[in-house]
Every structure is written in C-alpha cells, then in structure tokens.
C-alpha cells in the first residue's frame, strides 16, 4: 500500500480539456495515478513525484475554457501502487459540476480549416479541446462523446489516434471529427456546398443555415433588396437584424473600441451592439443608430464568410413569434417558405440556444440576452447563503428564464422567450425538466412572480404544491442586482431604482417606475412615478399614442392631446378610463418612454417590444447636448409627477426645439429625479448603496445619465445578468432562499 492524495476539482472542468491537462501536469511533476470525470467534477488519485507543485498547478495553469472553483485534497491509500498516470473512464450520473458553454472556433482550428491537410481543410466541423460545441450537443452528464449528439459518429483511425494522444490538442476532445468520419454538410444536391452557398447569397438569395443552437436566416447585408425580401417573408418589418462579419467587414462598417473587440472575440462570440457608419442599408435597423455584430463562431461560418467576403444578416430562423428551429425536418417544414435554400448537416442539436447579445457601456459590459456561449454558467451565492436550500425560480412571462440554486451556486438558464407562444411554452417545460435532470436538482423551495396570470407562476404553483414563494416583480429585480454583485445576505438595505415596463404590485396596481428600499428579506416603496391608467390595458404596451393621451390628459393638456391625436378614438377611451374599463392603473417608466416617443412622432403600433423607447434613445444620443438642461419633474411625498416635464416639452415643440434635444432632455430629467431620491436615501443613512435594475436600464444613455446624477454614492449594476426580465428568476431564487433559510 502507498499513501497519496485524493484531489477533487470543482467548477467548469468538463469539456474543456481538463483531464488531458491533468495528465500533462502529472508527466511534468512525476505523478502516478489516475484522473476521471464524475458528477461532482474531476477526481484525481495521485502519488509520487512533487505532489505539492502538482496540486498548486491545477488552479494556476488550467486550460483557457476552464474555471476552477475549488481544489480539495485528502489522504488516499493505494492498494496497488500505480506505475503511471492514466485517464480513466467517467463514473456516475447526475451533476454537481458545471457544464461548459459552447465556444467559438479557436485560432488553431481556424488555421486547420484554412490549411492543406485534407482531413480538416475546408471541414465545417473542426474542433478541439479549446473550442467547439458543448452544451448544444450534450444529452447527459458526465460529458463524454456517447452522451452527446456526436455519439452516432464513430471516429476514424486518425481521429482516434488524436483523441488518444496526450500530446495532441484533440486529446479527449469529445466532438472530435474530420471529413472522413464526421458530420457532413448539404445544400440541395451536389458538391462544393460552401462555394454554391456563397454564390447564392451573393446573388441575393436567402438561405437557412444550421448553426450551433439553431438555424439562422441569412442574406447579403449589403443588398437592400435581399434585406427587404427577408423582412417581408418573415413578417418582421422593423426589428433590428443581427449581422455576422469577419474583422474586415466589421471595421469597414463600424468602429469597435478595445472593449468591443474583447467582447466580440471572446469564446462566447456574442452579438455586440456597435455604432454604425451609415454604410449599410437603413432597413437593417430602422430608426436605430447601432447594429448588432458578431464574428463567425463555427468553422462553417468562417468558411462561408471567407467565400462571400461581405457582411451577412444572421437572424433567428423561425416563424414570427416562434422559437428558433433546430431540427432538419422542422427546418424544411417551417423555413422552406422563407428561404430559397437550406444549408444543413447531420449533427443534431440537443437544445436550442439563441445568440447572446451584449453592449459595452461607459460602466462596463452589459448582457442583454444570455444564451449561446454564456450558458450554462453559474454565479456564486453571496455570503450568508452557504446553507441555502435547493431552490427553483421560474422568472417572468416575457424574456423568461429559470434559475436553480444548489450547493452555493445559482444557475440561470438560457433565454427562453415569450410564454404566450405555445412552442416557447413547450420549450419552457422542457427546460425545466432538462436543467433539473442535467444538474441533479431536487428543489425544496419554489419561487415565482406575484402575478397569478403569468404562465410561469401557474407552472410554479402546479409543481410546488405547498412550498411556493411569490415574489413581487420589482423586488426580484432589486435582488437580482444584489446577487450578481455579491451583496451579503445581511449586507443591509439598498435603494433600488427599478424602471421597466410592468410588474404587479402588492397593492394590485401595475408598477414600473420605482425607488425601493430593501434587501433580500423585504422592501418598502420609497418613491414612484405618479400612476396613470393604461388605456386599453395590454394595447397600451403596443400603441404608444395611448400612453400619450393618458399622460397629457392627466397633466391638464387634454386639448393638446385632441390636436395631436385627431384620428384616435379619444372620447371612447376617455369614457373607458373614467369607468375603469380595461384601464389598469400603472406607474410604468416604460410606458412613459412610449408616451414621450409618441409626442416626438412615433405613430402606429410597435412591431416589437421596446421599439419606441429604442428609437427615443437613438434620437437622444444624436443630440450634442441637452440644451436648456434636463426637464423638471415634480416630486411630492415620494410621488414623481411628470406634469412639469410635459409642460416644458410642449413649449419646446411650439418653439421648434430639435426632437433629438428634446429626447435627451427627457432622459436627463427622468434620470435626475430618480437619482436624487435614491441618493437621498443613502445620504440619510437609510441605504448603503444604490442598485439599478429593470429593462429601462438596458438603455445605455439612461444608465449613463443616472450614474452621473448619482455622483459618488456606491452603485450596483448589472454586468453578467440581464437587467430586464431575463434576470428576474435569479432575484426570485435569492429572495426565496433568504425567506426559507430559517426553516431548514
């Protein structure tokens, strides 16, 4: 018998070349023993050599895609003394470890597909331990080839040799493949798929292209006619279209900063919002001053961009309002009428993932949609939550996501979408079961939004039985921001400026323009926008003019509303508002943005959520200054009254002040009044910091102006978790964990 060490490595350590790395370190330090994957991460039994330096190197020299949370050692006795170090078979099922997100093609694999080796030259599925598909092909844990959608492809002798060679970067790369044995492309019939696809795109055709997490609809982004055709077929009149390009294309049409470049070039390869130069068709993002760009992130994308040599539209391949298509038969049925051809392949997609979206603000990165390349990552729970129960939280109704809490970590799912859509609802149910099975999660506590009409809340109630915690919407936003920033369980109260579209308040009205004072345990409503009715209920979210009518009437400018909205059914709506018919009361900041956008000329219905507010932000950014200063809002006993703002804005309209300047003055005034109230709570010693959350803070200008108005008070911002409802489940989960902590 020989004494050695049992070494447990926890974190993002499967699917990143960690076992080959450990083997190489063992050779370096003269270690004998074994390394294997199991449900808790990576397990090592080691003896001989320089054990101290071997253990020390695990955290300091780990592979680029790995994230080591803990290296735990204990004594281990070898009954039979090992003479060499081996990688042995994985053990067990279930998971305590983190699954690795999909990673963009690395430089070495890119060189391979542009090289001369016939096995990899031009091969669209080239990958190694440092890049390639992970979560989108994973069926079960531990992460081994047989448990992925690559299990059906038997490795050829050459790939098997690479897979078994510890000195090769494809050593134990589970998706390893080549042109001899791996997945294959097709486009209708015939060879030279990439060449034919590039030619058809250059000729103005639209192709459906199978990616990592689903199909894209693709066309030449420089061809205005092709863009218009795509919009018409997809029934997507104005929503911005994402673009893909190499560095050459991006730099020709945008001016990315160093921070933008870092985000674009990360292994997640997200869509990043960049100011455009005006060199591409306006129809790509009507009314916007930014375009969403991403680099090619699979070998297929690289080959296609190398061949076509121009930027491409890469928008979600789906029927309007439905989830992204992932199956080949599904693509033929649903995308055949939208695309002129389908570029597909025979590697299945295990789970659909949209492209992640982010922007770089003056205050750092901001995630707008958390999906491919960013999930399934985890966040460590703040101090005080070490013994938290296993919790599952089901988020909101729009931009839905699920959050699981287990063993000191919070796992926020990928973006799922609008639960009104039946297919998205099916995906939500699948995701609930998928994440629970994949991470061996057995919740003791269930959490959901306070709104009983949300399908996510109804699902939570059905699953929970008696252990359900209903969380007020804006309290969850506050808690999500606290959690992301590591705010301790007993860290004290924070002033939360929470600005969004809507969320049910405990008083039965619709909230959305709030200053809350609270923490994980509870909150009080310190201030809010003056409530106003939403004429027509949900219709007010789609038609900004309705909000303008209500706000102008409330401010005493009904006559001006009549002049500005001559074709609207004003009197009918006024009667309904007076009687409370389909006229809920709301303090929504989002609807105030809509109303001001309508004042400046946004007419008709929004074709996508946030269209009017995004256009208003773009206008405000074009203004060189807020000439005349911020618009003034009234404030009495914590009620923020927009009436003085409307009076000043109407005067600006009469005097011909530029709409860009007016848009900026609106932003600055709203930021100032909320910042003053929150800052006051800190100055009075009632709050220790200010947290900014809610979808309105995805408006980079609003964020910047609010931060400027807050001055030097400590501020908590969203960087890794969406400020919109995509982060809501995290806040719900932490509030539920806090409320149940004393009951375990």
Secondary structure, DSSP 4 states (H G I P E B T S, - for coil): -EEEEEEEEEEE-BSSSHHHHHHHHHHHHT-EEEEEEETTEEEEEEESS-HHHHHHHHHHS--TT-EEEEEEEEEEEESS--SSEEE-----SS-SSPBPPPBPPPHHHHHHHTSS-TTTTT-TT--BTTBB-STTTB-SSS--GGGBTTTTSPPPHHHHHHHH-TTSTTTT-TT---TTTS--EEESSSS-HHHHHHHHHHTT--EEEE-SSSEEEEEETT-HHHHHHHHHHHT-SSSPPPEE--HHHHHHHB---HHHHHHHTSTT--EEEEEB-S-S-GGGSTT-SEEEEE---SHHHHHHHHHH-S-EEEEE-SSTTSPPP-SHHHHHHHHTTT-SEEEEESPPPSS--PBPEEEEETTEEEEEE--BTTTT-EEEPPTT-TTPPPEEE---SSSB--EEEETTEEEE----B-TTSHHHHHHHHHHHHHHHHHTT---SEEEEES-TTSHHHHHHHHHHTT-EEEE-HHHHHHHHHHHHTT--TTS--EEEEEEEEEEE-TTSSEEEEEEEEE-SS-EEEEEEEPPEE-TTTTHHHH-HHHHHHHHHHHTT-HHHHHHHTTTS-HHHHHHHHHHTTT--EE--HHHHHHHHHHHTT--S--SSTTHHHHHHHHHHHH-S--TT-PPP-EEETTEEE-HHHHHHHHHHHHTT--HHHHHHHHHHHHHHHHHHHHHHHHHTTS-S-EEEESGGGGSHHHHHHHHHHHTTS-EE--SSS-SSGGGHHHHHHHHHHHHHGGG-
